[in-house]
Amino acid sequence: MTGRRTAHPPEEPSGLAEQEPYGDTRWPMAGAVLAAILLTLLLPDDLRLAPRWVLPTVEGLLLLALVAADPSRISRRSALLRAVSVTLVGVLACGAVWSTGQLIDDLVRGGPETNSASELLRSGGSVWGGTVLAFSLLYFELDCGGSAARAHGMPPVPGLAFPQQLNPTVAAPHWRPRYIDYLYLALTNSTALSPTDVMPLAPWAKVVMGVQSLVSLLLLGLVVARAVNVLS
């Protein structure tokens, strides 16, 4: 007597259930770049790395190239696109760090924007906001090889460990960090001056987070102290 066979559904290909169907959307990252460009335009001339139109033009052209090549979702892995992304973030970071250094120098030695509390707070707020956006994009681009690489799979050991990675029970299925996660990291690191819920694992992450905390400490401390002195 022949036994009855039980039909089984076909098995999924190996790794299919763990593959992210699409990458991070482009527009939050593009919005952050545009906001950084706007903050650069609001700065006084002596706090800019280059003449008013240079950095916004370079950053705008690099952003347009990225949007044209990979418009809706960041999922296309390309050495050229990766180089353009790194260049864009590098230009933003260099401009933000330069503006921070110039403002600190003006605060120490005395500059035109340091004699007015309103002008000082406006310039200081623009510089601080620019550094937060620049560092958020730096984390976004460097962690796990960038957004396009993360769309195709997370490495076993990331550069930055988010709570969802440290405790997978609180994470959604196939969770990946998005730009908002890196923006939150940059914001909290600039205010708390230390890791809050995201732990740096890679050496580059520890260096970048340390530099951002130091820059924010100097900037906030000197701007607030000078503004209080002017008002009093």
N, C-alpha and C positions, 0 to 999 in steps of 0.2 A: 504494500500500500504506500503510495507516494504521498509525502507530507506537503501541505499547502505552503507555498512560498509567500512571504509577506513583502509587499512592494514598499520600497523606500524612496523618498524624494531624492533627486539628484543632489550631490554635495556641491557647496559653493566652491569656486576656485580658491586656492590657498591665498590668504591675505586680502581677499575682496572685502570682507566685512570691516577691515581696519583701514581701508583706503579712503581718504578724504575726497568727496566728490568734486569739490571746487576749492579754489584758494580764497584768500582774504580779499574782500572787495577793495577796489582801488581808491574810492572816493574819500574815506576818512584820512588816508595818507595824503592824498592830493589836497584836501582841505587844510591839513596841518601845514603843508608847505606854503599854501597861499596865505594863511594866517601869519606865518613867519615872515613872508615877504612884506606883508602890510606893516608888521611891527618894525621891520627894518626901515621902511619909508617914513615912519614916525620919529625916528631917531634924529637928534641934531647931527650936523655934518661932521663934527669932530669925533663922534662915537662910531662912525662907519669905517669899515675896512677899506672901502673904495668909494668913488663918487656915487651919488644917489642912484643912478640908473644902472650901474654895472652889475652888482650882485643880483638885484631883482631880475634883470634881463637874462643873466646866465642861468639862474635857478628856474625861471619860467620856461626857457627853452629846453632844459633838461627834463622838466616835468612834462612838457608837451610831448617830447620824444617817448617817455615812458607810457603816457596815456595812449598815444597813437599805436604803439607796438603791442600793448597788453591792456586794453581799455577797461573792461568791467571787473574781471577777477585776476588777481596776481597769481598765475599758475604756470606761466610759460618760463621754463628754465632755459636761460641763454646767457652765455658768458658776456656778451655785449650789453644786454639789459642789466645784468648784475653790475658791470663796470659803471654804467650810467647811474644806477641807483646809488652806488657807493660814492661816486663823484658828487652827486647832488647832496647827499647827507653830509659829506665832507665839507662842501662849500658852506652849508648852513651852520655846521658846527664851528668852523673856523671864524665865520662872521660873528657868531654869538660870543665865542670866547674872546675875540678881539674887542668887541664892544664892552664886554664885562671888564677887561683889563684897562681899557681907556677910561671907563667911568670910575673905576677904583683909583686910578691915577689922578683923575680930576678931583676926587673926594679928598685925597691925601694932600695934593699940592694946591688945590683950588682951581676951579674951572667955571666957565660962564653959567652952566646950568646948576651949579651948587649953591648959588646965592639966593635962589628962589625955591621955597619949599614945594610949591605946586609944580614948577618945572622939573625939580629934582625927582619928585615922586612919579611924574609922567615918564621921564627918561628911565628912571630905575625900574618902573613897572614894565616898560617896553623891553628893556634888556633882560630882565628876569623872565618874562614870558617867552622871549626868543630862546633863552637857554633851555627852558623846559621843553619847548617844542623840538629844538635841535637834538637834545638828548633822548627824547622819546623816539624820534626817527632813527637815532643811532642804535638804540636797543632793538628797535623793530627790524633794522637791516642786518645787524650782526648776529642776533640770536638764532642758532640752529641753521645758519647759512642763508637767512633771509626768508621772506614770506613765500616766494615761489618754491623754495626747497621744503618748507614746512607743509605746503599743500600736498606734497607727494609722500610725506611720512616724517614723523618725529624721530630724532636720534634717541638711543637709549639713555644718553647722558646729555641734557641740554646745558646751555650756558647760563640760563636763568631758570630757577625752579619756582614755578607758581604754585599756589595752594592746591589747585586741581591736580598737579603732578605729584605733590608730596602726599596728598590724600585722595586717591582716585575715587573714593566712595562719594565725594561731593561733586565730582565732575560729570558733565553730560557725556553721553557716548561719543567717542572720537573727538574729544575736545582738543582744540588747538588755540594757542594765544593769538588774539587779534590786536589791531592797532590800539584799541581802547585800553587793553591790558598794559601795553607799554607806556601809553600816555599817563595812566594812573601811577605806574611805577615811577616815571620821571617826576610827576607832581609831588608824590609823597616823599620821594628821596630829596626833593628840593626844600620841603617844609620840615620834615622830621630829621633830616640830615643823617639818616641811617636807614638800613633796610627795615621795612615794615612787615609785609607778608611775602615778598619775593626775595629769595635767597640767591646771591651770586655764587655760582659754582666754578665757572671758568676764570682763569686769571684776567682776561680782558674785561670781564664783567665787574670784577672787583676793582680794577683800575678805573674804569669809566664811572662807576658809581661813586668811588672815592673822590675823583676829580669833580664830579657834579656837586657832591655835598660840600666840598671845600669852596668851590666857586659861589654856591648859594649862600654859604655862611658869611663869606666876605662881603658879598653884594648886599644881602639883607641887613647885616649888622651895620655896615658903614652908611648905607642909604638912610636907614631909620635914625641912626644917631645924628647924622648931619641934618636931617629934616627937623628933628626935635630941637637941635641947637639953633637952627634958623628961626623956627617959630617962637622960641623963647627969647 
